[in-house]
Amino acid sequence: MPPVIHSFTSLFRAGINMHNYSILAACTKVKTIGKMPKDLLQVVSKGDKAKYSSEIGNYLNQSFKDTVKILKEMETVEKQAFKRVPATNSKYLDIVHTAKTTKKPSLQDLLKFEDDVFRERQTECLLQAEDLLMKKLSAVIPDLKNVILTPLGEGNFKQAYKLSFEFNTSGKKVAPMVLGVFRDETLSVSIAELNIKFMRNISNKTLADTEQVSINLAKKGRRIFLRKQHKMLKSAKSQNYGKYGHGAYAEANNTEYLRYMSGHRVTPKDGIVLSDFYCLEEDTPFVISKYIGKSESAEHAFDFASLGLSHEDFNINPNNDISGICIDLGGIVPTSMAKKEKASSIVGNKLGTRISKQFSRLKTKEEREKYLEELIDSSSKQKNLLDRKDTLNAVEEILGTRLNEIY
């Protein structure tokens, strides 16, 4: 019998981009990570921190799970609507022109603007989900007046909704949040296949002349987009989302790893939103995050490189960037993997990460050279051979030289 793991937390802090999420999930007892947003807990417990109990957390989790079950019914409707997608590329681009809010053409745009059955069923699902969540939450928040779910956008692996709250009493307030519903892998296969089909057949000139189109439609950007869609398609078909940093498990892994390895409380001003709560139940995977409005902005970009990581999605998809804040935690991989190099000695290593972060903070060449020299010198005095090896491996990775030969 495989060992029983209490929770994902310690596992996800130890490394990133794992390949055995399904096996880990089968062995893990607690299928959640993080906590519900603090202001929501405060309203439910009426400000009494002693009442921040697991019972309240479990009730809120179950309420959202029941809501997500309704929202996920849209996946079946989408699969049916894919069969009705118009075959002509001219129709595809005409719809993109009318979709003023979109930054890139997608199959979801086709469904939203052209498929009456899809639009009607989407509205029905939203109303049903709102009614259910209102009923569940009003049982523990008597002053709750209304909950509002507004679709924000969707990708191959997740649909996002803005969740807003209204109260009868003006003093109560819960900040808007984002409810992300992870998609079934078979739906991801369908989306990737059809995106590849349409993008291949649109000429570069047509793309260049089309307005309201993002970087994905540039000649080089399209190649990147198609390559990424092929990766996603392969990953989805093999049910191995983690290979490319996507899916509920992979995103939760990314979030917990960044939270732990950053070494400080990360806020949107640091250039990234780390989600509050993940439910990793197989039939109702979802995430709750802070909603980023237009008034918020980053003070600096999040330094993925200092952690030995690359965020492929953030680099090529402008939808993931709001005023310099990264809002999507999918697609994060070790830089060594992105560059097809040997495995990183920094990623998953606390000492190596600390060395890399300190190195990245130094501004001048002289400061950096001195720091590395001091590390090499001090490593010879380290009693713990593992720490000594980790230190030299980190220096080697930073310099790209064979410093292991020193000892």
C-alpha positions as CSV (number, residue, x, y, z in Angstrom):
1,M,0.0,0.0,0.0
2,P,1.3,3.5,-0.9
3,P,2.0,5.8,2.1
4,V,-0.7,8.3,3.1
5,I,0.4,11.9,2.9
6,H,-1.5,14.3,5.1
7,S,-1.4,17.4,2.7
8,F,0.2,18.8,-0.4
9,T,1.9,21.7,1.4
10,S,5.3,20.2,2.3
11,L,5.4,18.3,-1.1
12,F,4.8,21.5,-3.1
13,R,7.3,23.5,-1.2
14,A,10.0,21.0,-2.0
15,G,10.0,21.4,-5.8
16,I,8.2,22.6,-8.9
17,N,6.8,21.1,-12.1
18,M,6.4,17.6,-10.8
19,H,5.4,14.7,-13.2
20,N,3.5,12.5,-10.8
21,Y,0.6,14.6,-9.5
22,S,-2.0,11.9,-10.1
23,I,-0.1,9.5,-7.9
24,L,0.5,12.1,-5.2
25,A,-3.2,13.0,-5.2
26,A,-4.2,9.4,-4.7
27,C,-2.0,9.3,-1.6
28,T,-2.9,12.7,-0.1
29,K,-5.6,13.0,2.6
30,V,-6.3,16.7,2.5
31,K,-7.2,17.9,-1.0
32,T,-6.9,21.7,-0.3
33,I,-4.1,24.2,0.0
34,G,-4.2,27.6,1.6
35,K,-7.1,29.4,3.4
36,M,-10.2,31.2,2.3
37,P,-9.7,35.0,1.9
38,K,-9.4,36.7,5.3
39,D,-12.2,39.2,4.8
40,L,-14.6,36.5,3.9
41,L,-13.6,34.5,7.0
42,Q,-14.0,37.7,9.1
43,V,-17.6,38.2,7.9
44,V,-18.6,34.6,8.5
45,S,-17.0,34.5,12.0
46,K,-18.3,38.1,12.8
47,G,-14.7,39.3,13.4
48,D,-14.0,36.6,16.1
49,K,-10.6,35.1,15.2
50,A,-11.3,32.2,17.6
51,K,-14.1,31.2,15.2
52,Y,-11.7,30.8,12.2
53,S,-12.2,27.1,12.6
54,S,-11.8,24.2,10.2
55,E,-15.5,23.8,10.4
56,I,-16.1,27.2,8.8
57,G,-13.4,26.6,6.2
58,N,-14.9,23.2,5.3
59,Y,-18.3,24.7,5.0
60,L,-17.1,27.5,2.6
61,N,-15.1,24.9,0.6
62,Q,-18.2,22.7,0.2
63,S,-20.3,25.8,-0.8
64,F,-17.8,26.7,-3.6
65,K,-17.5,23.0,-4.6
66,D,-21.3,22.8,-5.1
67,T,-21.2,26.1,-7.1
68,V,-18.3,24.8,-9.3
69,K,-20.3,21.7,-10.1
70,I,-22.9,23.9,-11.8
71,L,-20.3,26.0,-13.6
72,K,-18.5,22.9,-14.9
73,E,-21.7,21.8,-16.7
74,M,-20.7,24.4,-19.3
75,E,-17.9,22.1,-20.4
76,T,-20.4,19.7,-21.9
77,V,-22.2,22.6,-23.6
78,E,-18.8,23.8,-25.0
79,K,-18.0,20.4,-26.4
80,Q,-21.3,20.3,-28.2
81,A,-20.8,23.9,-29.5
82,F,-17.4,23.1,-30.9
83,K,-19.2,20.9,-33.5
84,R,-21.1,23.9,-34.6
85,V,-18.1,26.2,-35.1
86,P,-18.1,27.8,-38.5
87,A,-15.4,26.3,-40.8
88,T,-14.4,29.4,-42.7
89,N,-11.5,31.5,-41.5
90,S,-13.2,34.7,-42.7
91,K,-16.0,34.1,-40.3
92,Y,-13.5,33.4,-37.6
93,L,-11.8,36.8,-38.1
94,D,-15.1,38.7,-38.5
95,I,-16.0,37.6,-35.0
96,V,-12.6,38.7,-33.7
97,H,-13.3,42.2,-35.1
98,T,-16.6,42.4,-33.2
99,A,-15.1,41.1,-30.0
100,K,-13.6,44.5,-28.8
101,T,-12.8,43.1,-25.4
102,T,-10.6,40.3,-26.5
103,K,-6.9,40.5,-27.1
104,K,-6.6,37.4,-29.3
105,P,-9.1,35.3,-31.3
106,S,-10.2,32.2,-29.5
107,L,-12.8,29.5,-30.0
108,Q,-14.6,30.8,-26.9
109,D,-15.2,34.1,-28.8
110,L,-16.8,32.1,-31.6
111,L,-19.1,30.4,-29.1
112,K,-19.9,33.6,-27.1
113,F,-20.8,35.8,-30.1
114,E,-22.3,33.3,-32.6
115,D,-23.8,30.3,-30.8
116,D,-27.2,31.1,-29.3
117,V,-27.4,27.7,-27.5
118,F,-24.1,28.3,-25.8
119,R,-24.9,31.9,-24.7
120,E,-28.3,30.9,-23.3
121,R,-27.0,27.9,-21.4
122,Q,-24.1,30.0,-20.1
123,T,-26.5,32.6,-18.7
124,E,-28.6,29.8,-17.1
125,C,-25.5,28.3,-15.5
126,L,-24.4,31.6,-14.1
127,L,-27.8,32.3,-12.6
128,Q,-28.1,28.8,-11.1
129,A,-24.5,29.1,-9.6
130,E,-25.3,32.6,-8.1
131,D,-28.5,31.3,-6.6
132,L,-26.8,28.3,-5.0
133,L,-23.9,30.2,-3.7
134,M,-26.2,32.9,-2.3
135,K,-28.2,30.3,-0.5
136,K,-25.1,28.6,1.0
137,L,-23.4,31.8,2.1
138,S,-26.5,33.5,3.4
139,A,-26.8,30.6,5.9
140,V,-23.6,31.8,7.6
141,I,-23.8,35.5,6.6
142,P,-27.4,36.6,7.3
143,D,-26.7,40.2,6.2
144,L,-25.6,39.0,2.7
145,K,-27.8,40.7,0.0
146,N,-26.4,39.3,-3.2
147,V,-23.5,37.5,-4.9
148,I,-22.6,38.2,-8.5
149,L,-20.5,36.0,-10.9
150,T,-19.1,37.8,-13.9
151,P,-17.1,35.8,-16.5
152,L,-13.6,37.3,-16.9
153,G,-12.1,35.1,-19.5
154,E,-11.0,31.6,-20.2
155,G,-7.9,29.7,-21.4
156,N,-7.3,26.1,-22.4
157,F,-7.1,25.0,-18.7
158,K,-9.2,27.4,-16.7
159,Q,-12.3,29.6,-16.7
160,A,-12.2,32.7,-14.5
161,Y,-15.1,34.6,-12.9
162,K,-15.2,37.8,-10.8
163,L,-17.1,37.1,-7.6
164,S,-18.6,40.2,-6.0
165,F,-20.6,40.6,-2.8
166,E,-23.4,43.0,-1.7
167,F,-24.6,43.5,1.9
168,N,-27.7,45.0,3.4
169,T,-25.5,46.8,6.0
170,S,-23.1,49.4,4.5
171,G,-20.4,48.7,7.1
172,K,-19.7,45.1,5.9
173,K,-17.3,44.6,3.0
174,V,-15.7,41.6,1.3
175,A,-13.3,42.5,-1.5
176,P,-14.1,41.1,-5.0
177,M,-12.2,37.9,-5.7
178,V,-11.6,35.6,-8.7
179,L,-13.0,32.1,-8.8
180,G,-11.1,30.0,-11.2
181,V,-12.6,26.8,-12.4
182,F,-10.2,24.3,-13.9
183,R,-11.3,22.5,-17.1
184,D,-11.6,18.8,-17.9
185,E,-8.6,17.6,-19.9
186,T,-10.8,16.4,-22.8
187,L,-12.1,19.9,-23.2
188,S,-8.5,21.2,-23.3
189,V,-7.8,18.7,-26.1
190,S,-10.7,20.0,-28.1
191,I,-9.7,23.7,-27.7
192,A,-6.0,23.0,-28.5
193,E,-6.9,21.0,-31.7
194,L,-9.2,23.7,-33.0
195,N,-6.9,26.6,-32.2
196,I,-4.2,24.8,-34.1
197,K,-6.5,24.2,-37.1
198,F,-7.6,27.9,-37.4
199,M,-4.2,29.5,-36.6
200,R,-2.5,27.4,-39.3
201,N,-4.8,28.5,-42.0
202,I,-4.8,32.3,-41.4
203,S,-2.2,34.1,-43.6
204,N,0.4,36.3,-42.0
205,K,-0.7,39.3,-44.0
206,T,-4.3,38.9,-42.8
207,L,-3.0,38.7,-39.2
208,A,-0.9,41.8,-39.6
209,D,-3.9,43.7,-41.0
210,T,-6.3,42.6,-38.3
211,E,-6.9,45.0,-35.4
212,Q,-7.6,44.0,-31.8
213,V,-5.1,41.2,-32.1
214,S,-2.3,40.5,-29.7
215,I,1.2,39.4,-30.0
216,N,0.1,35.8,-30.6
217,L,-1.0,36.9,-34.1
218,A,2.4,38.3,-35.2
219,K,4.4,36.0,-37.4
220,K,6.9,35.0,-34.7
221,G,4.2,35.1,-32.0
222,R,2.0,32.7,-34.0
223,R,4.9,30.2,-34.2
224,I,5.2,30.4,-30.4
225,F,1.5,30.1,-30.0
226,L,1.2,27.1,-32.2
227,R,4.2,25.4,-30.5
228,K,2.6,26.0,-27.1
229,Q,-0.7,24.7,-28.3
230,H,1.0,21.5,-29.5
231,K,2.6,21.1,-26.1
232,M,-0.7,21.6,-24.3
233,L,-2.4,19.2,-26.7
234,K,0.2,16.5,-26.0
235,S,0.1,17.2,-22.3
236,A,-3.7,17.1,-22.2
237,K,-3.9,13.9,-24.2
238,S,-1.5,12.2,-21.9
239,Q,-3.3,13.6,-18.9
240,N,0.1,15.0,-17.7
241,Y,-0.6,18.7,-17.2
242,G,2.3,19.0,-14.8
243,K,4.8,18.6,-17.6
244,Y,4.1,22.1,-18.9
245,G,3.1,23.7,-15.6
246,H,-0.7,23.6,-16.2
247,G,-3.7,22.3,-14.4
248,A,-5.0,22.5,-10.9
249,Y,-2.2,20.5,-9.3
250,A,0.6,22.2,-11.2
251,E,-0.8,25.7,-10.5
252,A,-1.2,25.0,-6.8
253,N,2.3,23.6,-6.7
254,N,3.6,26.8,-8.4
255,T,1.8,29.0,-5.9
256,E,2.9,27.2,-2.8
257,Y,6.5,26.9,-4.0
258,L,6.7,30.7,-4.8
259,R,5.1,31.6,-1.5
260,Y,7.6,29.5,0.4
261,M,10.8,30.1,-1.6
262,S,10.2,33.9,-1.9
263,G,11.1,34.2,1.8
264,H,8.7,37.0,2.5
265,R,5.0,37.9,2.3
266,V,4.4,38.4,-1.4
267,T,1.8,41.0,-2.4
268,P,0.6,42.3,-5.8
269,K,3.1,45.2,-5.5
270,D,5.8,42.6,-5.9
271,G,4.4,41.9,-9.4
272,I,2.4,38.8,-8.8
273,V,-0.8,37.5,-7.2
274,L,-0.4,34.3,-5.2
275,S,-3.8,32.7,-4.9
276,D,-5.4,32.2,-1.4
277,F,-7.0,28.8,-1.8
278,Y,-7.0,25.7,-4.0
279,C,-9.5,22.8,-4.0
280,L,-7.8,19.9,-5.7
281,E,-10.8,17.5,-5.6
282,E,-10.8,15.6,-8.9
283,D,-14.4,16.5,-9.9
284,T,-14.4,20.1,-8.7
285,P,-10.9,21.7,-8.9
286,F,-11.0,25.4,-8.3
287,V,-8.9,28.3,-7.1
288,I,-9.8,31.6,-5.2
289,S,-7.6,34.6,-5.8
290,K,-7.5,38.3,-5.2
291,Y,-9.2,40.4,-7.9
292,I,-6.8,42.9,-9.4
293,G,-8.6,46.1,-10.5
294,K,-7.3,48.9,-12.8
295,S,-6.3,51.0,-9.7
296,E,-3.6,48.5,-8.6
297,S,-0.1,48.3,-10.1
298,A,3.2,46.6,-9.4
299,E,6.2,48.5,-7.9
300,H,8.5,46.0,-9.6
301,A,8.4,42.9,-11.7
302,F,8.4,39.6,-9.9
303,D,11.9,38.1,-10.1
304,F,11.4,34.6,-11.5
305,A,15.0,34.4,-12.6
306,S,16.4,34.6,-9.1
307,L,14.4,31.5,-8.2
308,G,15.8,29.7,-11.3
309,L,12.4,29.9,-13.0
310,S,10.8,31.1,-16.2
311,H,7.1,32.0,-16.7
312,E,6.5,31.1,-20.4
313,D,2.8,32.2,-20.3
314,F,3.5,35.6,-18.8
315,N,6.2,36.3,-21.4
316,I,3.9,35.7,-24.5
317,N,0.4,36.3,-23.3
318,P,-0.6,40.0,-22.4
319,N,-3.8,38.8,-20.8
320,N,-1.8,37.5,-17.9
321,D,-0.4,41.0,-17.1
322,I,-2.4,43.7,-15.4
323,S,-0.4,46.9,-14.7
324,G,2.7,44.8,-14.3
325,I,1.1,42.2,-12.0
326,C,1.2,38.6,-13.1
327,I,-2.3,37.1,-12.5
328,D,-1.8,33.6,-13.9
329,L,0.3,31.0,-12.1
330,G,0.2,28.4,-14.9
331,G,3.1,27.8,-17.2
332,I,5.9,28.3,-14.7
333,V,8.9,26.0,-15.3
334,P,12.6,25.7,-14.2
335,T,14.7,27.9,-16.5
336,S,16.9,24.9,-17.2
337,M,13.9,23.0,-18.5
338,A,12.8,26.0,-20.7
339,K,16.3,26.1,-22.2
340,K,16.6,22.3,-22.4
341,E,19.6,22.3,-20.1
342,K,20.5,19.9,-17.3
343,A,18.3,19.9,-14.2
344,S,18.6,23.0,-12.0
345,S,20.6,22.8,-8.8
346,I,18.7,25.9,-7.5
347,V,15.1,25.0,-8.0
348,G,13.9,23.0,-5.0
349,N,17.0,23.8,-3.0
350,K,16.5,26.3,-0.2
351,L,20.2,27.1,0.2
352,G,20.7,27.4,-3.6
353,T,17.6,29.6,-3.9
354,R,18.9,31.9,-1.1
355,I,22.2,32.3,-2.9
356,S,20.6,33.0,-6.2
357,K,18.3,35.6,-4.7
358,Q,21.1,37.4,-2.9
359,F,23.2,37.4,-6.1
360,S,20.3,38.9,-8.1
361,R,20.1,41.8,-5.6
362,L,23.7,42.9,-6.2
363,K,23.8,45.6,-8.8
364,T,27.5,45.9,-9.9
365,K,29.8,43.4,-11.5
366,E,32.3,43.9,-8.7
367,E,29.8,43.2,-6.0
368,R,28.7,40.0,-7.7
369,E,32.2,38.7,-8.3
370,K,33.1,39.4,-4.7
371,Y,30.0,37.6,-3.4
372,L,30.7,34.5,-5.5
373,E,34.4,34.5,-4.4
374,E,33.3,34.7,-0.8
375,L,30.9,31.8,-1.3
376,I,33.6,29.6,-2.8
377,D,36.0,30.4,0.0
378,S,33.5,29.9,2.7
379,S,32.3,26.6,1.2
380,S,35.7,25.0,2.0
381,K,35.0,25.7,5.7
382,Q,31.5,24.2,5.8
383,K,31.3,21.1,7.9
384,N,28.1,19.8,6.3
385,L,29.2,18.3,3.0
386,L,25.6,18.6,1.5
387,D,25.6,22.3,2.2
388,R,29.1,22.6,0.7
389,K,27.9,20.8,-2.4
390,D,24.7,22.9,-2.7
391,T,26.7,26.1,-2.4
392,L,29.2,25.2,-5.1
393,N,26.4,23.8,-7.4
394,A,24.5,27.1,-7.1
395,V,27.7,29.1,-7.9
396,E,28.3,26.8,-10.8
397,E,24.8,27.3,-12.2
398,I,25.1,31.1,-11.8
399,L,28.5,31.2,-13.6
400,G,27.9,28.4,-16.0
401,T,31.3,26.9,-15.1
402,R,32.5,23.6,-13.6
403,L,33.2,24.8,-10.0
404,N,32.5,21.3,-8.7
405,E,36.0,20.4,-9.7
406,I,37.3,22.6,-6.8
407,Y,36.7,19.9,-4.2
